[in-house]
């Protein structure tokens, strides 16, 4: 049996370092004017993710997400930055 190689997409790397965490934003609420939701907002936790940055360590990703949320207004739809491991 030979060794099985798994090639990773180039966007997972910065230089020669593998990026292990991705920071993204998404909306937590969506407009719904017909079903009687409070403030006409329905929960939308599966909103589309918009990638903001990739990091090597969890600490870097956490700091980026915290800073993003401090410097950007979440707005009506509660658009916030999160991170996850790749």
PyMOL Python script that loads the backbone (N, CA, C, O; Angstrom):
from pymol import cmd

cmd.read_pdbstr("""\
ATOM      1  N   UNK A   1       0.826  -1.183   0.000  1.00  0.00           N
ATOM      2  CA  UNK A   1       0.000   0.000   0.000  1.00  0.00           C
ATOM      3  C   UNK A   1       0.871   1.247   0.000  1.00  0.00           C
ATOM      4  O   UNK A   1       1.768   1.399   0.829  1.00  0.00           O
ATOM      5  N   UNK A   2       0.594   2.114  -0.925  1.00  0.00           N
ATOM      6  CA  UNK A   2       1.315   3.380  -0.984  1.00  0.00           C
ATOM      7  C   UNK A   2       0.677   4.421  -0.087  1.00  0.00           C
ATOM      8  O   UNK A   2      -0.452   4.262   0.378  1.00  0.00           O
ATOM      9  N   UNK A   3       1.403   5.457   0.139  1.00  0.00           N
ATOM     10  CA  UNK A   3       0.905   6.554   0.957  1.00  0.00           C
ATOM     11  C   UNK A   3      -0.123   7.355   0.156  1.00  0.00           C
ATOM     12  O   UNK A   3       0.088   7.639  -1.023  1.00  0.00           O
ATOM     13  N   UNK A   4      -1.224   7.713   0.795  1.00  0.00           N
ATOM     14  CA  UNK A   4      -2.253   8.522   0.136  1.00  0.00           C
ATOM     15  C   UNK A   4      -1.980   9.986   0.435  1.00  0.00           C
ATOM     16  O   UNK A   4      -1.878  10.383   1.596  1.00  0.00           O
ATOM     17  N   UNK A   5      -1.863  10.781  -0.609  1.00  0.00           N
ATOM     18  CA  UNK A   5      -1.597  12.202  -0.457  1.00  0.00           C
ATOM     19  C   UNK A   5      -2.883  12.986  -0.570  1.00  0.00           C
ATOM     20  O   UNK A   5      -3.750  12.669  -1.385  1.00  0.00           O
ATOM     21  N   UNK A   6      -3.000  13.995   0.239  1.00  0.00           N
ATOM     22  CA  UNK A   6      -4.172  14.863   0.189  1.00  0.00           C
ATOM     23  C   UNK A   6      -3.673  16.282  -0.077  1.00  0.00           C
ATOM     24  O   UNK A   6      -2.961  16.865   0.741  1.00  0.00           O
ATOM     25  N   UNK A   7      -4.047  16.814  -1.199  1.00  0.00           N
ATOM     26  CA  UNK A   7      -3.641  18.168  -1.547  1.00  0.00           C
ATOM     27  C   UNK A   7      -4.675  19.155  -1.028  1.00  0.00           C
ATOM     28  O   UNK A   7      -5.878  18.966  -1.213  1.00  0.00           O
ATOM     29  N   UNK A   8      -4.199  20.202  -0.381  1.00  0.00           N
ATOM     30  CA  UNK A   8      -5.078  21.233   0.155  1.00  0.00           C
ATOM     31  C   UNK A   8      -5.095  22.423  -0.787  1.00  0.00           C
ATOM     32  O   UNK A   8      -4.075  22.742  -1.397  1.00  0.00           O
ATOM     33  N   UNK A   9      -6.232  23.079  -0.916  1.00  0.00           N
ATOM     34  CA  UNK A   9      -6.298  24.266  -1.775  1.00  0.00           C
ATOM     35  C   UNK A   9      -5.289  25.323  -1.319  1.00  0.00           C
ATOM     36  O   UNK A   9      -5.022  25.462  -0.125  1.00  0.00           O
ATOM     37  N   UNK A  10      -4.739  26.053  -2.266  1.00  0.00           N
ATOM     38  CA  UNK A  10      -3.696  27.032  -1.961  1.00  0.00           C
ATOM     39  C   UNK A  10      -4.194  28.151  -1.049  1.00  0.00           C
ATOM     40  O   UNK A  10      -3.388  28.762  -0.348  1.00  0.00           O
ATOM     41  N   UNK A  11      -5.504  28.440  -1.036  1.00  0.00           N
ATOM     42  CA  UNK A  11      -5.994  29.530  -0.207  1.00  0.00           C
ATOM     43  C   UNK A  11      -5.982  29.163   1.281  1.00  0.00           C
ATOM     44  O   UNK A  11      -6.270  30.022   2.114  1.00  0.00           O
ATOM     45  N   UNK A  12      -5.659  27.924   1.639  1.00  0.00           N
ATOM     46  CA  UNK A  12      -5.530  27.537   3.039  1.00  0.00           C
ATOM     47  C   UNK A  12      -4.148  27.859   3.579  1.00  0.00           C
ATOM     48  O   UNK A  12      -3.885  27.662   4.766  1.00  0.00           O
ATOM     49  N   UNK A  13      -3.261  28.353   2.723  1.00  0.00           N
ATOM     50  CA  UNK A  13      -1.887  28.641   3.121  1.00  0.00           C
ATOM     51  C   UNK A  13      -1.593  30.136   3.047  1.00  0.00           C
ATOM     52  O   UNK A  13      -2.142  30.842   2.202  1.00  0.00           O
ATOM     53  N   UNK A  14      -0.728  30.611   3.934  1.00  0.00           N
ATOM     54  CA  UNK A  14      -0.151  31.950   3.825  1.00  0.00           C
ATOM     55  C   UNK A  14       1.349  31.719   3.816  1.00  0.00           C
ATOM     56  O   UNK A  14       1.930  31.348   4.836  1.00  0.00           O
ATOM     57  N   UNK A  15       1.973  31.934   2.676  1.00  0.00           N
ATOM     58  CA  UNK A  15       3.372  31.542   2.532  1.00  0.00           C
ATOM     59  C   UNK A  15       3.429  30.027   2.588  1.00  0.00           C
ATOM     60  O   UNK A  15       2.785  29.348   1.788  1.00  0.00           O
ATOM     61  N   UNK A  16       4.193  29.496   3.525  1.00  0.00           N
ATOM     62  CA  UNK A  16       4.249  28.043   3.674  1.00  0.00           C
ATOM     63  C   UNK A  16       3.535  27.578   4.939  1.00  0.00           C
ATOM     64  O   UNK A  16       3.684  26.423   5.337  1.00  0.00           O
ATOM     65  N   UNK A  17       2.754  28.465   5.585  1.00  0.00           N
ATOM     66  CA  UNK A  17       2.046  28.114   6.807  1.00  0.00           C
ATOM     67  C   UNK A  17       0.599  27.754   6.513  1.00  0.00           C
ATOM     68  O   UNK A  17      -0.092  28.459   5.777  1.00  0.00           O
ATOM     69  N   UNK A  18       0.153  26.661   7.089  1.00  0.00           N
ATOM     70  CA  UNK A  18      -1.221  26.216   6.925  1.00  0.00           C
ATOM     71  C   UNK A  18      -2.132  27.050   7.816  1.00  0.00           C
ATOM     72  O   UNK A  18      -1.875  27.187   9.012  1.00  0.00           O
ATOM     73  N   UNK A  19      -3.186  27.603   7.245  1.00  0.00           N
ATOM     74  CA  UNK A  19      -4.155  28.382   8.003  1.00  0.00           C
ATOM     75  C   UNK A  19      -5.188  27.412   8.580  1.00  0.00           C
ATOM     76  O   UNK A  19      -5.867  26.706   7.834  1.00  0.00           O
ATOM     77  N   UNK A  20      -5.299  27.381   9.890  1.00  0.00           N
ATOM     78  CA  UNK A  20      -6.164  26.422  10.569  1.00  0.00           C
ATOM     79  C   UNK A  20      -7.533  26.977  10.949  1.00  0.00           C
ATOM     80  O   UNK A  20      -8.448  26.214  11.261  1.00  0.00           O
ATOM     81  N   UNK A  21      -7.680  28.311  10.925  1.00  0.00           N
ATOM     82  CA  UNK A  21      -8.928  28.935  11.348  1.00  0.00           C
ATOM     83  C   UNK A  21      -9.372  29.974  10.332  1.00  0.00           C
ATOM     84  O   UNK A  21      -8.551  30.661   9.724  1.00  0.00           O
ATOM     85  N   UNK A  22     -10.676  30.077  10.161  1.00  0.00           N
ATOM     86  CA  UNK A  22     -11.236  31.068   9.246  1.00  0.00           C
ATOM     87  C   UNK A  22     -12.221  31.939  10.028  1.00  0.00           C
ATOM     88  O   UNK A  22     -13.055  31.434  10.779  1.00  0.00           O
ATOM     89  N   UNK A  23     -12.108  33.260   9.836  1.00  0.00           N
ATOM     90  CA  UNK A  23     -13.043  34.217  10.438  1.00  0.00           C
ATOM     91  C   UNK A  23     -14.053  34.628   9.375  1.00  0.00           C
ATOM     92  O   UNK A  23     -13.694  34.856   8.219  1.00  0.00           O
ATOM     93  N   UNK A  24     -15.306  34.720   9.771  1.00  0.00           N
ATOM     94  CA  UNK A  24     -16.371  35.062   8.825  1.00  0.00           C
ATOM     95  C   UNK A  24     -17.452  35.851   9.538  1.00  0.00           C
ATOM     96  O   UNK A  24     -17.551  35.836  10.765  1.00  0.00           O
ATOM     97  N   UNK A  25     -18.259  36.539   8.750  1.00  0.00           N
ATOM     98  CA  UNK A  25     -19.436  37.228   9.281  1.00  0.00           C
ATOM     99  C   UNK A  25     -20.675  36.614   8.653  1.00  0.00           C
ATOM    100  O   UNK A  25     -20.629  36.054   7.557  1.00  0.00           O
ATOM    101  N   UNK A  26     -21.787  36.733   9.377  1.00  0.00           N
ATOM    102  CA  UNK A  26     -23.083  36.313   8.839  1.00  0.00           C
ATOM    103  C   UNK A  26     -24.192  36.987   9.620  1.00  0.00           C
ATOM    104  O   UNK A  26     -24.006  37.387  10.769  1.00  0.00           O
ATOM    105  N   UNK A  27     -25.344  37.109   8.988  1.00  0.00           N
ATOM    106  CA  UNK A  27     -26.524  37.698   9.628  1.00  0.00           C
ATOM    107  C   UNK A  27     -27.227  36.636  10.468  1.00  0.00           C
ATOM    108  O   UNK A  27     -27.335  35.478  10.063  1.00  0.00           O
ATOM    109  N   UNK A  28     -27.701  37.046  11.645  1.00  0.00           N
ATOM    110  CA  UNK A  28     -28.438  36.129  12.517  1.00  0.00           C
ATOM    111  C   UNK A  28     -29.948  36.312  12.423  1.00  0.00           C
ATOM    112  O   UNK A  28     -30.703  35.529  13.001  1.00  0.00           O
ATOM    113  N   UNK A  29     -30.395  37.332  11.703  1.00  0.00           N
ATOM    114  CA  UNK A  29     -31.821  37.598  11.546  1.00  0.00           C
ATOM    115  C   UNK A  29     -32.121  37.923  10.090  1.00  0.00           C
ATOM    116  O   UNK A  29     -31.252  38.400   9.359  1.00  0.00           O
ATOM    117  N   UNK A  30     -33.361  37.662   9.671  1.00  0.00           N
ATOM    118  CA  UNK A  30     -33.815  37.969   8.316  1.00  0.00           C
ATOM    119  C   UNK A  30     -35.213  38.586   8.418  1.00  0.00           C
ATOM    120  O   UNK A  30     -35.991  38.243   9.309  1.00  0.00           O
ATOM    121  N   UNK A  31     -35.516  39.488   7.503  1.00  0.00           N
ATOM    122  CA  UNK A  31     -36.850  40.112   7.499  1.00  0.00           C
ATOM    123  C   UNK A  31     -37.935  39.087   7.225  1.00  0.00           C
ATOM    124  O   UNK A  31     -37.792  38.232   6.351  1.00  0.00           O
ATOM    125  N   UNK A  32     -39.039  39.183   7.992  1.00  0.00           N
ATOM    126  CA  UNK A  32     -40.222  38.378   7.749  1.00  0.00           C
ATOM    127  C   UNK A  32     -41.414  39.204   8.211  1.00  0.00           C
ATOM    128  O   UNK A  32     -41.745  39.238   9.396  1.00  0.00           O
ATOM    129  N   UNK A  33     -42.051  39.870   7.249  1.00  0.00           N
ATOM    130  CA  UNK A  33     -43.145  40.784   7.557  1.00  0.00           C
ATOM    131  C   UNK A  33     -44.510  40.102   7.567  1.00  0.00           C
ATOM    132  O   UNK A  33     -45.514  40.750   7.863  1.00  0.00           O
ATOM    133  N   UNK A  34     -44.570  38.790   7.245  1.00  0.00           N
ATOM    134  CA  UNK A  34     -45.872  38.154   7.078  1.00  0.00           C
ATOM    135  C   UNK A  34     -46.285  37.213   8.200  1.00  0.00           C
ATOM    136  O   UNK A  34     -47.478  36.959   8.362  1.00  0.00           O
ATOM    137  N   UNK A  35     -45.347  36.687   8.981  1.00  0.00           N
ATOM    138  CA  UNK A  35     -45.700  35.662   9.964  1.00  0.00           C
ATOM    139  C   UNK A  35     -45.791  36.139  11.401  1.00  0.00           C
ATOM    140  O   UNK A  35     -45.883  35.316  12.311  1.00  0.00           O
ATOM    141  N   UNK A  36     -45.767  37.434  11.630  1.00  0.00           N
ATOM    142  CA  UNK A  36     -45.946  37.976  12.969  1.00  0.00           C
ATOM    143  C   UNK A  36     -44.746  37.834  13.894  1.00  0.00           C
ATOM    144  O   UNK A  36     -44.921  37.780  15.111  1.00  0.00           O
ATOM    145  N   UNK A  37     -43.552  37.774  13.361  1.00  0.00           N
ATOM    146  CA  UNK A  37     -42.355  37.703  14.201  1.00  0.00           C
ATOM    147  C   UNK A  37     -42.153  39.042  14.911  1.00  0.00           C
ATOM    148  O   UNK A  37     -42.487  40.089  14.355  1.00  0.00           O
ATOM    149  N   UNK A  38     -41.607  39.024  16.136  1.00  0.00           N
ATOM    150  CA  UNK A  38     -41.321  40.283  16.833  1.00  0.00           C
ATOM    151  C   UNK A  38     -40.367  41.150  16.012  1.00  0.00           C
ATOM    152  O   UNK A  38     -39.366  40.655  15.494  1.00  0.00           O
ATOM    153  N   UNK A  39     -40.671  42.414  15.896  1.00  0.00           N
ATOM    154  CA  UNK A  39     -39.878  43.372  15.107  1.00  0.00           C
ATOM    155  C   UNK A  39     -39.727  42.943  13.646  1.00  0.00           C
ATOM    156  O   UNK A  39     -38.829  43.420  12.953  1.00  0.00           O
ATOM    157  N   UNK A  40     -40.586  42.057  13.179  1.00  0.00           N
ATOM    158  CA  UNK A  40     -40.546  41.532  11.802  1.00  0.00           C
ATOM    159  C   UNK A  40     -39.219  40.867  11.464  1.00  0.00           C
ATOM    160  O   UNK A  40     -38.786  40.891  10.311  1.00  0.00           O
ATOM    161  N   UNK A  41     -38.562  40.265  12.476  1.00  0.00           N
ATOM    162  CA  UNK A  41     -37.288  39.576  12.269  1.00  0.00           C
ATOM    163  C   UNK A  41     -37.405  38.117  12.677  1.00  0.00           C
ATOM    164  O   UNK A  41     -37.844  37.806  13.784  1.00  0.00           O
ATOM    165  N   UNK A  42     -37.014  37.232  11.784  1.00  0.00           N
ATOM    166  CA  UNK A  42     -37.034  35.793  12.014  1.00  0.00           C
ATOM    167  C   UNK A  42     -35.596  35.305  12.215  1.00  0.00           C
ATOM    168  O   UNK A  42     -34.699  35.768  11.511  1.00  0.00           O
ATOM    169  N   UNK A  43     -35.348  34.375  13.166  1.00  0.00           N
ATOM    170  CA  UNK A  43     -33.989  33.847  13.341  1.00  0.00           C
ATOM    171  C   UNK A  43     -33.462  33.248  12.045  1.00  0.00           C
ATOM    172  O   UNK A  43     -34.192  32.574  11.317  1.00  0.00           O
ATOM    173  N   UNK A  44     -32.185  33.500  11.766  1.00  0.00           N
ATOM    174  CA  UNK A  44     -31.580  33.079  10.493  1.00  0.00           C
ATOM    175  C   UNK A  44     -30.139  32.628  10.760  1.00  0.00           C
ATOM    176  O   UNK A  44     -29.204  33.124  10.133  1.00  0.00           O
ATOM    177  N   UNK A  45     -29.967  31.684  11.697  1.00  0.00           N
ATOM    178  CA  UNK A  45     -28.643  31.231  12.101  1.00  0.00           C
ATOM    179  C   UNK A  45     -27.842  30.554  11.008  1.00  0.00           C
ATOM    180  O   UNK A  45     -26.623  30.428  11.125  1.00  0.00           O
ATOM    181  N   UNK A  46     -28.494  30.121   9.958  1.00  0.00           N
ATOM    182  CA  UNK A  46     -27.786  29.460   8.860  1.00  0.00           C
ATOM    183  C   UNK A  46     -27.507  30.439   7.727  1.00  0.00           C
ATOM    184  O   UNK A  46     -27.468  30.061   6.556  1.00  0.00           O
ATOM    185  N   UNK A  47     -27.315  31.702   8.094  1.00  0.00           N
ATOM    186  CA  UNK A  47     -27.072  32.731   7.079  1.00  0.00           C
ATOM    187  C   UNK A  47     -25.788  32.487   6.305  1.00  0.00           C
ATOM    188  O   UNK A  47     -24.907  31.750   6.747  1.00  0.00           O
ATOM    189  N   UNK A  48     -25.700  33.112   5.154  1.00  0.00           N
ATOM    190  CA  UNK A  48     -24.525  32.965   4.284  1.00  0.00           C
ATOM    191  C   UNK A  48     -23.287  33.535   4.955  1.00  0.00           C
ATOM    192  O   UNK A  48     -23.306  34.661   5.453  1.00  0.00           O
ATOM    193  N   UNK A  49     -22.207  32.756   4.969  1.00  0.00           N
ATOM    194  CA  UNK A  49     -20.954  33.187   5.586  1.00  0.00           C
ATOM    195  C   UNK A  49     -20.124  33.985   4.588  1.00  0.00           C
ATOM    196  O   UNK A  49     -19.991  33.596   3.428  1.00  0.00           O
ATOM    197  N   UNK A  50     -19.568  35.100   5.046  1.00  0.00           N
ATOM    198  CA  UNK A  50     -18.655  35.910   4.247  1.00  0.00           C
ATOM    199  C   UNK A  50     -17.283  35.846   4.915  1.00  0.00           C
ATOM    200  O   UNK A  50     -17.105  36.357   6.021  1.00  0.00           O
ATOM    201  N   UNK A  51     -16.318  35.222   4.250  1.00  0.00           N
ATOM    202  CA  UNK A  51     -14.985  35.065   4.817  1.00  0.00           C
ATOM    203  C   UNK A  51     -14.303  36.417   4.929  1.00  0.00           C
ATOM    204  O   UNK A  51     -14.309  37.205   3.983  1.00  0.00           O
ATOM    205  N   UNK A  52     -13.712  36.683   6.094  1.00  0.00           N
ATOM    206  CA  UNK A  52     -13.007  37.942   6.350  1.00  0.00           C
ATOM    207  C   UNK A  52     -11.500  37.740   6.443  1.00  0.00           C
ATOM    208  O   UNK A  52     -10.740  38.597   5.991  1.00  0.00           O
ATOM    209  N   UNK A  53     -11.044  36.610   7.026  1.00  0.00           N
ATOM    210  CA  UNK A  53      -9.607  36.372   7.182  1.00  0.00           C
ATOM    211  C   UNK A  53      -9.366  34.912   7.565  1.00  0.00           C
ATOM    212  O   UNK A  53     -10.280  34.205   7.989  1.00  0.00           O
ATOM    213  N   UNK A  54      -8.106  34.478   7.404  1.00  0.00           N
ATOM    214  CA  UNK A  54      -7.688  33.134   7.806  1.00  0.00           C
ATOM    215  C   UNK A  54      -6.454  33.270   8.692  1.00  0.00           C
ATOM    216  O   UNK A  54      -5.610  34.138   8.471  1.00  0.00           O
ATOM    217  N   UNK A  55      -6.359  32.397   9.704  1.00  0.00           N
ATOM    218  CA  UNK A  55      -5.268  32.488  10.668  1.00  0.00           C
ATOM    219  C   UNK A  55      -4.699  31.118  10.990  1.00  0.00           C
ATOM    220  O   UNK A  55      -5.353  30.089  10.820  1.00  0.00           O
ATOM    221  N   UNK A  56      -3.456  31.139  11.462  1.00  0.00           N
ATOM    222  CA  UNK A  56      -2.769  29.911  11.831  1.00  0.00           C
ATOM    223  C   UNK A  56      -3.207  29.407  13.206  1.00  0.00           C
ATOM    224  O   UNK A  56      -3.328  28.200  13.412  1.00  0.00           O
ATOM    225  N   UNK A  57      -3.446  30.326  14.150  1.00  0.00           N
ATOM    226  CA  UNK A  57      -3.777  29.915  15.515  1.00  0.00           C
ATOM    227  C   UNK A  57      -5.175  30.381  15.921  1.00  0.00           C
ATOM    228  O   UNK A  57      -5.724  31.333  15.367  1.00  0.00           O
ATOM    229  N   UNK A  58      -5.726  29.677  16.906  1.00  0.00           N
ATOM    230  CA  UNK A  58      -7.037  30.029  17.429  1.00  0.00           C
ATOM    231  C   UNK A  58      -7.010  31.406  18.093  1.00  0.00           C
ATOM    232  O   UNK A  58      -7.969  32.170  17.981  1.00  0.00           O
ATOM    233  N   UNK A  59      -5.917  31.721  18.781  1.00  0.00           N
ATOM    234  CA  UNK A  59      -5.794  33.017  19.457  1.00  0.00           C
ATOM    235  C   UNK A  59      -5.871  34.173  18.464  1.00  0.00           C
ATOM    236  O   UNK A  59      -6.540  35.172  18.728  1.00  0.00           O
ATOM    237  N   UNK A  60      -5.185  34.046  17.314  1.00  0.00           N
ATOM    238  CA  UNK A  60      -5.235  35.093  16.283  1.00  0.00           C
ATOM    239  C   UNK A  60      -6.654  35.274  15.770  1.00  0.00           C
ATOM    240  O   UNK A  60      -7.120  36.402  15.607  1.00  0.00           O
ATOM    241  N   UNK A  61      -7.347  34.160  15.513  1.00  0.00           N
ATOM    242  CA  UNK A  61      -8.717  34.214  15.000  1.00  0.00           C
ATOM    243  C   UNK A  61      -9.654  34.845  16.032  1.00  0.00           C
ATOM    244  O   UNK A  61     -10.512  35.659  15.689  1.00  0.00           O
ATOM    245  N   UNK A  62      -9.482  34.462  17.283  1.00  0.00           N
ATOM    246  CA  UNK A  62     -10.324  35.011  18.349  1.00  0.00           C
ATOM    247  C   UNK A  62     -10.130  36.518  18.483  1.00  0.00           C
ATOM    248  O   UNK A  62     -11.101  37.266  18.596  1.00  0.00           O
ATOM    249  N   UNK A  63      -8.878  36.961  18.469  1.00  0.00           N
ATOM    250  CA  UNK A  63      -8.592  38.400  18.570  1.00  0.00           C
ATOM    251  C   UNK A  63      -9.179  39.169  17.394  1.00  0.00           C
ATOM    252  O   UNK A  63      -9.719  40.260  17.572  1.00  0.00           O
ATOM    253  N   UNK A  64      -9.075  38.604  16.188  1.00  0.00           N
ATOM    254  CA  UNK A  64      -9.643  39.269  15.015  1.00  0.00           C
ATOM    255  C   UNK A  64     -11.158  39.404  15.159  1.00  0.00           C
ATOM    256  O   UNK A  64     -11.711  40.476  14.910  1.00  0.00           O
ATOM    257  N   UNK A  65     -11.835  38.318  15.561  1.00  0.00           N
ATOM    258  CA  UNK A  65     -13.295  38.340  15.686  1.00  0.00           C
ATOM    259  C   UNK A  65     -13.737  39.342  16.750  1.00  0.00           C
ATOM    260  O   UNK A  65     -14.699  40.082  16.541  1.00  0.00           O
ATOM    261  N   UNK A  66     -13.047  39.372  17.880  1.00  0.00           N
ATOM    262  CA  UNK A  66     -13.397  40.318  18.942  1.00  0.00           C
ATOM    263  C   UNK A  66     -13.212  41.752  18.458  1.00  0.00           C
ATOM    264  O   UNK A  66     -14.077  42.602  18.674  1.00  0.00           O
ATOM    265  N   UNK A  67     -12.091  42.016  17.806  1.00  0.00           N
ATOM    266  CA  UNK A  67     -11.828  43.365  17.296  1.00  0.00           C
ATOM    267  C   UNK A  67     -12.858  43.765  16.238  1.00  0.00           C
ATOM    268  O   UNK A  67     -13.336  44.900  16.242  1.00  0.00           O
ATOM    269  N   UNK A  68     -13.201  42.846  15.335  1.00  0.00           N
ATOM    270  CA  UNK A  68     -14.200  43.131  14.300  1.00  0.00           C
ATOM    271  C   UNK A  68     -15.522  43.533  14.952  1.00  0.00           C
ATOM    272  O   UNK A  68     -16.129  44.532  14.566  1.00  0.00           O
ATOM    273  N   UNK A  69     -15.963  42.762  15.933  1.00  0.00           N
ATOM    274  CA  UNK A  69     -17.247  43.038  16.573  1.00  0.00           C
ATOM    275  C   UNK A  69     -17.234  44.346  17.357  1.00  0.00           C
ATOM    276  O   UNK A  69     -18.274  44.991  17.491  1.00  0.00           O
ATOM    277  N   UNK A  70     -16.070  44.748  17.880  1.00  0.00           N
ATOM    278  CA  UNK A  70     -15.969  46.021  18.590  1.00  0.00           C
ATOM    279  C   UNK A  70     -16.008  47.211  17.640  1.00  0.00           C
ATOM    280  O   UNK A  70     -16.498  48.280  18.005  1.00  0.00           O
ATOM    281  N   UNK A  71     -15.493  47.034  16.416  1.00  0.00           N
ATOM    282  CA  UNK A  71     -15.345  48.162  15.491  1.00  0.00           C
ATOM    283  C   UNK A  71     -16.404  48.208  14.390  1.00  0.00           C
ATOM    284  O   UNK A  71     -16.404  49.142  13.588  1.00  0.00           O
ATOM    285  N   UNK A  72     -17.298  47.235  14.328  1.00  0.00           N
ATOM    286  CA  UNK A  72     -18.350  47.212  13.311  1.00  0.00           C
ATOM    287  C   UNK A  72     -19.711  47.096  13.984  1.00  0.00           C
ATOM    288  O   UNK A  72     -19.911  46.245  14.850  1.00  0.00           O
ATOM    289  N   UNK A  73     -20.643  47.950  13.586  1.00  0.00           N
ATOM    290  CA  UNK A  73     -22.003  47.914  14.111  1.00  0.00           C
ATOM    291  C   UNK A  73     -22.718  46.668  13.576  1.00  0.00           C
ATOM    292  O   UNK A  73     -22.731  46.429  12.368  1.00  0.00           O
ATOM    293  N   UNK A  74     -23.301  45.888  14.461  1.00  0.00           N
ATOM    294  CA  UNK A  74     -23.989  44.665  14.047  1.00  0.00           C
ATOM    295  C   UNK A  74     -25.257  44.957  13.243  1.00  0.00           C
ATOM    296  O   UNK A  74     -25.666  44.145  12.414  1.00  0.00           O
ATOM    297  N   UNK A  75     -25.873  46.103  13.483  1.00  0.00           N
ATOM    298  CA  UNK A  75     -27.043  46.506  12.706  1.00  0.00           C
ATOM    299  C   UNK A  75     -28.297  45.704  13.002  1.00  0.00           C
ATOM    300  O   UNK A  75     -28.341  44.902  13.934  1.00  0.00           O
ATOM    301  N   UNK A  76     -29.306  45.938  12.193  1.00  0.00           N
ATOM    302  CA  UNK A  76     -30.621  45.305  12.370  1.00  0.00           C
ATOM    303  C   UNK A  76     -30.566  43.788  12.339  1.00  0.00           C
ATOM    304  O   UNK A  76     -31.324  43.128  13.050  1.00  0.00           O
ATOM    305  N   UNK A  77     -29.687  43.229  11.531  1.00  0.00           N
ATOM    306  CA  UNK A  77     -29.654  41.777  11.332  1.00  0.00           C
ATOM    307  C   UNK A  77     -28.617  41.080  12.214  1.00  0.00           C
ATOM    308  O   UNK A  77     -28.374  39.884  12.051  1.00  0.00           O
ATOM    309  N   UNK A  78     -28.011  41.807  13.135  1.00  0.00           N
ATOM    310  CA  UNK A  78     -27.016  41.271  14.064  1.00  0.00           C
ATOM    311  C   UNK A  78     -25.889  40.553  13.313  1.00  0.00           C
ATOM    312  O   UNK A  78     -25.589  39.392  13.589  1.00  0.00           O
ATOM    313  N   UNK A  79     -25.271  41.259  12.362  1.00  0.00           N
ATOM    314  CA  UNK A  79     -24.171  40.730  11.572  1.00  0.00           C
ATOM    315  C   UNK A  79     -22.904  40.762  12.429  1.00  0.00           C
ATOM    316  O   UNK A  79     -22.385  41.834  12.738  1.00  0.00           O
ATOM    317  N   UNK A  80     -22.409  39.577  12.812  1.00  0.00           N
ATOM    318  CA  UNK A  80     -21.261  39.494  13.699  1.00  0.00           C
ATOM    319  C   UNK A  80     -20.190  38.570  13.139  1.00  0.00           C
ATOM    320  O   UNK A  80     -20.464  37.705  12.306  1.00  0.00           O
ATOM    321  N   UNK A  81     -18.965  38.770  13.613  1.00  0.00           N
ATOM    322  CA  UNK A  81     -17.828  37.970  13.185  1.00  0.00           C
ATOM    323  C   UNK A  81     -17.679  36.765  14.109  1.00  0.00           C
ATOM    324  O   UNK A  81     -17.805  36.880  15.328  1.00  0.00           O
ATOM    325  N   UNK A  82     -17.410  35.612  13.510  1.00  0.00           N
ATOM    326  CA  UNK A  82     -17.176  34.363  14.239  1.00  0.00           C
ATOM    327  C   UNK A  82     -15.952  33.696  13.614  1.00  0.00           C
ATOM    328  O   UNK A  82     -15.433  34.159  12.599  1.00  0.00           O
ATOM    329  N   UNK A  83     -15.499  32.607  14.228  1.00  0.00           N
ATOM    330  CA  UNK A  83     -14.427  31.832  13.614  1.00  0.00           C
ATOM    331  C   UNK A  83     -14.671  30.355  13.847  1.00  0.00           C
ATOM    332  O   UNK A  83     -15.387  29.960  14.767  1.00  0.00           O
ATOM    333  N   UNK A  84     -14.056  29.542  12.986  1.00  0.00           N
ATOM    334  CA  UNK A  84     -14.128  28.094  13.123  1.00  0.00           C
ATOM    335  C   UNK A  84     -12.857  27.472  12.586  1.00  0.00           C
ATOM    336  O   UNK A  84     -12.145  28.093  11.797  1.00  0.00           O
ATOM    337  N   UNK A  85     -12.568  26.266  13.002  1.00  0.00           N
ATOM    338  CA  UNK A  85     -11.394  25.570  12.488  1.00  0.00           C
ATOM    339  C   UNK A  85     -11.715  25.008  11.103  1.00  0.00           C
ATOM    340  O   UNK A  85     -12.848  24.626  10.810  1.00  0.00           O
ATOM    341  N   UNK A  86     -10.693  24.971  10.274  1.00  0.00           N
ATOM    342  CA  UNK A  86     -10.875  24.463   8.915  1.00  0.00           C
ATOM    343  C   UNK A  86     -10.645  22.975   8.901  1.00  0.00           C
ATOM    344  O   UNK A  86     -10.748  22.344   7.849  1.00  0.00           O
TER     345      UNK A  86
END
""", "prot")
cmd.dss("prot")
cmd.show_as("cartoon", "prot")
cmd.util.cbc("prot")
cmd.orient("prot")
